[in-house]
Amino acid sequence: MSIEADDRWAMLSRAAAHLDAPAAVLDLDAFDANAEDLVARADGLPIRVASKSVRCREMLRRVLARPGFSGVLAYTLGEAIWLVRTGTCDDVVVGYPTAEPGALAQLCRDPQLAGAVTLMIDSPEQLDLVDAVVPPHRRPDLRVSLDLDCSLRLGPAVLGARRSPVRTPEQAEAAAEHIVARPGFRLVGVMGYEAQIAGVADRRRTGPAARPGELIVRGMKALSVRDLRTRRPAMVEAVRRRADLEFVNGGGTGSLESTGAGGECTELAAGSGLYGSHLFDGYRGFRPRPAAAFCLRVVRRPAHDVVTVQGGGWIASGAVGSDRQPLPVSPPGMRLMPAEGAGEVQTPLRCTAEVPRIGDLTWWRHAKAGELCEHVDELHLFHDGRLVGAVPTYRGESQVFL
Ligand SMILES: Cc1ncc(COP(=O)(O)O)c(C=O)c1O
């Protein structure tokens, strides 16, 4: 059962009535069903969990215990070290380059850590930086993965994330050759994430007529899939000429099908689809259940059709736009007011249907999945119509990595 339907929200309000808001709730049934959907969409490829989109060790453990999930894609080296040391996971790939001397020194001091953590690199400079912290002869070999640029270029336009400078098979082979020749490093993997497919919604409106904007996005995605169908396998093959790879990682919640279909990836990455944050409502091929939500209490009523809740301004990262605001979902018919938006301390809402009373709970969904956990110490777990416990977020364990 999920907390999507209106009566689910009402049930949640009853279950959470005793909580002081703001409080975050995770519907375990929806979480598990979302995990199952991701595995089905991955069609046999294992999914490495993108931990930035989870930020709760207990939920990472829960999903890693399911068939179809294997390993963590972490977002900083400090986080990766913590996950290994706490026994959460013994196969952690840091999905982004590291330049932090303290964390690198810790990794170099501990052979067990060095065997469990893979660094992401895309340039010799990052290797120089590691050597400057601890030279190769004074550390165990470090596992590294090469990040490949999977953005789409249309003339001067770059569609996708500005990440790696490695974008051709020739560049990939040269980079692999360089890493293999460097003492103290072992090239074990390759990653190529296509943000312009995985992270861009292509369905903003229900109904038969697509808007021109949607058609452009769909066209862009189709072009990008076609580009990657040849370019990513060619880059991977070029790297394989120089190193035996343990893994080739690609994709995200929004692209599992197209990434897997290419055939060159040995594993996929996904995280956001577990919590079902609202930016993932706008995809044509799938619809995660809204498993994570938070509640805010009504504290005043400035007009007959306006209520004000305490808090609200949990804005998501990324290019600034109204889609980064949290979405009020229950009671139905509440709208943020453009002049104020979701406020730092309080948020007014225009009510077009039911008008909640002072003291009532309102329910919200964050735009992004893991960022919700930066605002709360725990996730209250909802199962079978009641709250069955709570688990700490990273923040609740005093761990803040970014
Ligand atoms: C390297 C990488 N892989 C995969 C993902 C996909 O994560 P999610 O499934 O949470 O969208 C991301 C998200 O930004 C990423 O940066």
The ligand as an SDF file (V2000), in Angstrom:
LIG
                    3D

 16 16  0  0  0  0  0  0  0  0999 V2000
   26.8820    9.6610  -11.1210 C   0  0  0  0  0  0  0  0  0  0  0  0
   25.4210    9.5070  -10.9350 C   0  0  0  0  0  0  0  0  0  0  0  0
   24.8530    8.3160  -11.1800 N   0  0  0  0  0  0  0  0  0  0  0  0
   23.5330    8.1300  -10.9990 C   0  0  0  0  0  0  0  0  0  0  0  0
   22.7140    9.1470  -10.5650 C   0  0  0  0  0  0  0  0  0  0  0  0
   21.2430    8.8650  -10.4390 C   0  0  0  0  0  0  0  0  0  0  0  0
   20.7330    9.0030   -9.1900 O   0  0  0  0  0  0  0  0  0  0  0  0
   19.1540    8.9940   -8.9670 P   0  0  0  0  0  0  0  0  0  0  0  0
   18.6670    7.6470   -9.3340 O   0  0  0  0  0  0  0  0  0  0  0  0
   19.0240    9.2970   -7.5280 O   0  0  0  0  0  0  0  0  0  0  0  0
   18.5670   10.0420   -9.8310 O   0  0  0  0  0  0  0  0  0  0  0  0
   23.2640   10.3910  -10.2990 C   0  0  0  0  0  0  0  0  0  0  0  0
   22.4120   11.5050   -9.8830 C   0  0  0  0  0  0  0  0  0  0  0  0
   22.7350   12.6570   -9.9330 O   0  0  0  0  0  0  0  0  0  0  0  0
   24.6570   10.5830  -10.4890 C   0  0  0  0  0  0  0  0  0  0  0  0
   25.2480   11.7720  -10.2460 O   0  0  0  0  0  0  0  0  0  0  0  0
  1  2  1  0
  2  3  1  0
  2 15  2  0
  3  4  2  0
  4  5  1  0
  5  6  1  0
  5 12  2  0
  6  7  1  0
  7  8  1  0
  8  9  2  0
  8 10  1  0
  8 11  1  0
 12 13  1  0
 12 15  1  0
 13 14  2  0
 15 16  1  0
M  END
$$$$
